[in-house]
Amino acid sequence: MKLRLHIGIHKTGSSYIQYICSNKREELLSNGIWFPVSSEDFKMKRGEISAGNALDLCMHLRKGNEHDVEKYLKNILLESEAKGAKDVLLSSEGLGHDLSVYKKLKLLETTANKVGFESVSVIAYFRDLVDHCISLYKHRSKSGKNPDFEYWVKNIYETPKLLSDFFHIHDEVKFDWTLIKFQKKSDYLVDTFFKQWLGISLIDIPNKPSVNESPTLSEIKLMQLTSSNYSLVTDFFLQKLMNLSREEKAKDIQLEELFRYKANVILREKYLEDLNSWNQYLNDHGRFDFERIDLPESLDLHFTYSSAQLNALVSSFESLSSWRGRLFILRRKIIKLFPTKIIQLLKRGFLK
């Protein structure tokens, strides 16, 4: 029995891979691969961001309890054997963080061997730092609470350290590593993950629904303003904007160019030497690199919005100004006064 692990990293199409695996579970099993059911199935089947079906394994590794890790792996091994599978497939971006820590990496190797897995095969996707940090900044700035972009890149963006830790220790265990340069193409992910890594061709792969879209950089500025002035209802403004399709939004070209330039300058200076070291481990699907980005014509911040985005913003203000909107804000104020446990009870009751 082989243990197969998909470990991300984040912002490299993991939700799409998990969406396919959860919706094609029976077809995977017919090919000898068992994708265990988990508490995250509902999210995965909808293509939403989830912790994947390896959430429990991540939690056990983080606690560092060998008994719990061993018990978990033994259970899924027995479950897979009962299903008639030859491989177990687990997926979680969280594993990318766990397997960057030597003690956790060795713990997984030791317990996998102990319970009876004959081998461990791991696949991970990696993204150029500039492209990755822009994407991650958008994703993590939805609440409007993230600071200035340059400060975030210099002091908060943690992926380069994660990669440094991972590449430094990963080959100290006897795992079969498949480390791939990410491309934002669904066909590419299907080919590299299912055809090349798993060695199977799935029939009628479902198209992933349009969920988990990130805000534009101009929308993030709006979220920062609403977070400062309307902190109780920032998510209300965000939802109005997220309901718009990508085609309805302004392209935000100038701001994208400026942010990419700034990220490239900062990250190139800090991590250019590291890239050469990391590249030696990647499979034949591209290498880490920095873009050749010219200085933008303007270094001023130009926020751009379409009429649909502005209408969504006006609609949000109008809704919150109505009696229903005032009641909505009042409920949020009441909830804020209570401890977490009481909030949960209130949400299940009249404040739902």
N, C-alpha and C positions, 0 to 999 in steps of 0.2 A: 504493500500500500504506500502510495506517495502522497505527501502533504504538499499542496500547492498554495502559495501565498501571493496575493496581489497587495502591495503595500503603498500604493499611490505613486508619487507624492501628491499633495493637495494641488488643486487647479490643473490637473492633467487628465481630465476626462473620467475620473473614477466613478462618478454618479452614472455616467452613460454605460460603463462596463457593468456596474452593479444592476442597473436597470435591465440590461439584456439577460444577465445571469439569473435574476430572480424571476423574470417572465418566461425564460426558456429552461427552467430547472429540470423539467421532465426530459427535454431533449438532451440536455447535458448528461443526465443520468443514463439515457439510452446509449450514450457514448462512453460510459464508464466513469463519469465524473459526478460526484455528489457535491452540490452547493447547499450546505445546511441551512435550514430555516432559522430565522432569528427574529428578535423583537423589532428589528429595523425593516422587516419585509414590506410593510405598508408604504414606507417612504421610498424604498428601492423600486418597488413595482410602479410607482408614480414618477420615477426619475428625479426625485427630490434629493437634496443633500442629506446624507445619512452617515452613520458611523459604520455601515457595512455589516456583513454577517459575522465578522470577527471581533465585534465589540467586546464580548465576554473575554476573549483571549487577551485583548488589549488591557482590560481591567485587571486581569490576573497577573499579567506581566508587570504592570505598574506597581502592584502591591508587592511583587517579588516573592510570592508564596509558592514554593515549588510544588507543594501538595495540590493546590488549586489548579495550577497549570497542568499538572500531570492528570488530574481527574478530568479536566475539560477535554484534553487531547484524547484520553482513553475513551471517553464517551462518544466523541465524534468518529473515532476509529471504528468502534463497535457498531455505531449507527450506519456508517458507510459500508461495512462488511455485510450488514443485514440487508442493505439496499442492493447488494451485488456490484458495488462500484470498485474501481481499482485506484481511483484518486479522490482526495478530498480537496475542495477548493474554498479558500477563505479570502475575503477581501475587506480591507479597511485602510484608510489613509493613516489612521492612528498607529498602525504597525510601522510606518515609515519613521515615526519618532521613536518608538520602542526599540526598533532594531538598530538605532543609532547609538544605543547605550550598551556598552560591552557586557555588563552583567546580565541584562535582559536577553541579549543576543545569545549568550552562552546558555542561559537558562532554557531558552526555547530549543536549542540544539540538544541539550542533555535530555530534556523531558520527551522530546519527539522520538529520539532514539530509544529511550527507556520503555515507552508504551508500545513500541513496535512499528513505527513508521520506518520504512526502508530507506527513504531519502526525503529531502526537503528541497523544493524548487521555488524560487522567488522571482517575481517580475516587478519592476518598478519603472516608471516613466519620469523623465526629468526635462525641465524646460529652461531655455535661456533666461538668465537672471533678470534682464531688463523687462522682457515680455512677462515673466512670471511675477515680478514685483508690482507692475502696473495692474495686472489682473487681480492679484491678491489684495492690493490696496483698495480697488473698487469693491471687491467682495466684503472686505472688513470695515468699510466706511459707510455702510448703509445706514447705520444709526446716527451718523453725523458727529460721533464722538472722537474719531481719529484726529490727530493733530495735523499740523502743516506737513505736506508731502515730503519735503526734503528732510525734515526732522524724523519722519517715520522711516524713510529709507536708511538714514544714518544710524538710528538708535533703536528701532523697533523691529524692522524686517529681519526675521530670524532664520530664514531658509538657508542662506550661505553657511551659517554655523552648523545647521543640521546636516547639510551636504558634506561639510568638512569632517564632521564626526562620523558620518556614515561611511564615506569612502576610506577613512582611516582604519576602520575596524572590520568592515564587512567580510573581507576575505580571510578572517581568522577562524571562520567556521566552515565546515564542509557542506555548504549549500550550493546548489546549482543556480547561479545568478544570471538573470536576463535583464540587463540595464539598458534602457532605450531612450533615445531622444524623442520627446513628444512632438507631434504635429496635430494641429487643430482640425483634423479631418476624421469624420466618423468611419469612413472606409479604411483609413490607416489604422485606427484603433482595432477595428474588427479583424483586419488582416494580421497585425502583429500579435494581438492577444489570443484570438481564437484559432486562427489558421496556423500561425507559426509556433506559438507557445503551447497551446493546448493540443494542436494537431487535429482539429475538427472543423467542419464547415457546417454552420447552422443554417437552417431553412427559414426563409421569411423573417429576417431580423426586424423587429419593430422599430419604427422611428421614434426617437425620444421626444416627448412633449416639450413645449417651450416653457420650462420652469427654471428657476434659479438664475435668471438673468441678472447681471450686475448693473448698477446704475452707471450713467455716464459721469465723467469727471465734473461736468457742469452741474449735474444733479446732486453730486456729493457736496458741492458748495451750498446748494439749497438746504441739504440735510444738516450741514454744519450751522447754518443760520437758524433753521427751525429748532435744532437741538438747544441752541443758546436762548431762544425766545419762547419756544413752545415745547419744552422738554417732555411734557406729559403725553403729547400726541404726535411726536415725530414720526412714529410708525404709521400713523394715519396718512400723513403727507406722502410717505414713501410708497405705501400701497397704491395710492392714486397714480403715481408715476410708474410703478412696476406693472400696472395693468395695461400700459401702453406697449404696443409692439415696437420692435427695433426700428421698423420703417417709419414710425410716427415721430421718432425723435431726431433732433438735430445731430449732425455727424460729429460735432465737437473736434474737428480736425486740428485746429490751431493749438488747443489745450493738450490734446494727445501728443502732438509733436514736441511741445515744450516739456511735458512731463517725461517723455521718453529720453529727451536730451539730458535733462537733469539726472535721471536715474542712471543713464549710461556713464556720465562723468563720475558720479559717486561710486558706483559699483565697479567700474573698470579700474579705478585707482586702488580700491580695496582688495579686489579678488582676481585680478588678471593672472597672477602667478598660480593661484589655486586651480584655475580652469585647466591648465595643462596637466596637472596631476589627476584631476577627475576624469579627463577625457580618455585616459588609458584604460579605463574600466568599461566604457560604454561599448555596447554591441554595434554592429555595422549599420546604424540607422541615423547617422549624423553625430556631430560633436557640439559641445558647449562653445559659444562664441559671443563676442560683443559686436553690436551693430556699429557701422560707420555712419554716425549721425552728425550732420552739419548743424552749426549753430542756427536756430530758428531766426527768421527775419525780425520777429518781435519777441522780447522776453517778458512782455506784459501779459497778465492773465486775461484772456478773452473768453468769458462764459457765454455759451450759445444755447438757445432754446427754440424749439419749434412752437408753432401756435398750439399744437396739441399738448405740449408740456406746460405752456403757460395757462391754457384752459384748465388743465388738471389742478394746477396750483390755485387758481381762482376758485374753482369748484370746491377745493378743500377748505378754503377760508369761508366760503358761503355756507358749507355744511356745518362747520364748527360754530358759526354765528347763529344758527337756527336754535330753537328750543331743544331739539333732539341733540344737537351738537353740544350745547351747554350742559345738558344732562350727562352726556358722554364724558365730558371733561370733569364734571363733579364726581362721577363714579371713579374716575382715575385718581382724583385727589383723595377720596375716601380710602381706596385700596392702598395708596401710598402710606397711609397712617398706620396700617396694621402690619404685624409680623408675617413672615412668609406662610406659615401654616394656616393662619386665619385667612390670608388672601386666597389660598387654595380652596378653602371652604366657601368663601364668599363667591368665588368664580363659579362654583358648582351650583350656587343658589341664585338669589335674586339679582346678583350683579353680573350674571353670565352674559 
